[in-house]
Amino acid sequence: MMKNNQSTTSEFILLGLPIWPEVQGMYSALFLTMYLTTVLGNLLIILLIRLDSHIHTPMYFFLSHLAFTDISFSSVTAPKMLMNMLTHSQSISYAGCISQIYFFLLFGCIDNFLLTSMAYDRYVAICHPLYYTTIMSQSVCVLLVIVSWVFSSTNGLVHTLLFARLSFFRDNTVHHFFCDLSALLKLSSSDTTINELVILTLAVVVITVPFICILVSYGHIGATILRTPSIKGICKALSTCGSHLCVVSLYYGAIIGLYFFPSSSDTNDKDVIVAVMYTVVTPMLNPFIYSLRNRDMKGALRNILLRRMYSQ
C-alpha cells in the first residue's frame, strides 16, 4: 500500500454502487441522464426566476439559491461516480477525496439552511401576512443566505481538517461511491473519537436544529390554516407550501432513513442506495416538483415562451 508522508495512503479505492458489472453500462446511462436532468432542470429554474420580474420574491430568491446548491451538491459526487463506472477505474486521489468531503458537507449543509429559510418565509407569509414585506426584506434574505454559507463553510472546514490529521495504514477500500466521511473513519488507523464527537455535535447544529425549525414553522402554519374559515383560503395557503413540503420530505426522509434506521447487516448497501437518493435523485426531482406543483413557475415559463414567440 502506498504511503504519503508515511501517514496516509496516496489514494482510495471506491467500490461504487452495489450493482452487477454486466449491467454497469445501463446504470451509467441512467445516472448520466439523471445528472444532466438535474443540471438542466435547476438551471432552468434559475433562468426563469432571473428573467421573470413577477417572481422576484423572497421565496423564489431562496429557490434560485437552492437550485444552484442542488447542481453543485450533485456535481460533487455524480461525475466521479460516472467516470469510475465508464472507465472501470475505482481509484480517487487523497486530495480528490479531501475535496469531495469538504464540498459534499458544504453544499449539503447549505441545502439544510436554505430549506429552513424557505420554511420561515412561508411561516411569515401565512401567519403574519401584514408584516411580510417588512420582515422578509431583501437585506434579511441576503443575510440568511450569507449566514448559510458561513455556517456551512465552517462545518465543512472543521470536518475536513480533522480528517486530514488521520492516518490510513490498514485499508484504503471505501465501501461507497464517493468519499463518505463515516465510511472513511472506519478505515483509519488513528483514534477517531474526536472526529465522531464533532460529527455528532455539528450534526445537531446543521441537521437537527434546521429540521426542528422547519417542523415548528409548519406547526404554526397548520394552526393558522385550521383557523381559516374559508376553504378557498386553506387551499391557497396549502398551495404555497406544497412544493416546499415535498422537497423537505424527500431530503429529510433520506437522511432519517440513513442515520436513524441503521443497517442490521455488516454491509453498506442500504447506506449507498440511500446516499444515491439524496445526492442524485432528490436534486433531480426538485425542478419537477417546483415546475409541476407551482403555478408561478409555470406562469413564468409560459410568459417567457410567449415573449420569445412574439419577438420573432
Buried (B, 14 or more C-beta within 10 A) or exposed (E): EEEEEEBBBBBBBBBBBEEEEEEBEEBBEEBBEBBEBBBEBBBBBBBBBEEBEEBEBBBBBBBBBBBBBBBBBBBBBBEBBBEBBEEEEBEBEBEBBBBBBBBBBBBBBBBBBBBBBBBBBBBBBBBBEEEBEEBBEEEBBEEBBEEBBEBBBBBBEBBBEBBEEBBBBEBBEBBBBBBBBBBBBEBBEBEBEEBEEBBEEBBEBBBEBBBEBBEEBBEBBBEBBEEBEEEEBBEEBBEBBBBBBBBBEBBBBBBEBBEEEEEEEEEBEBBBBBBBBBBBBBBBBBBEBBBEBBEBBBBBBEBBEEEEEEEE
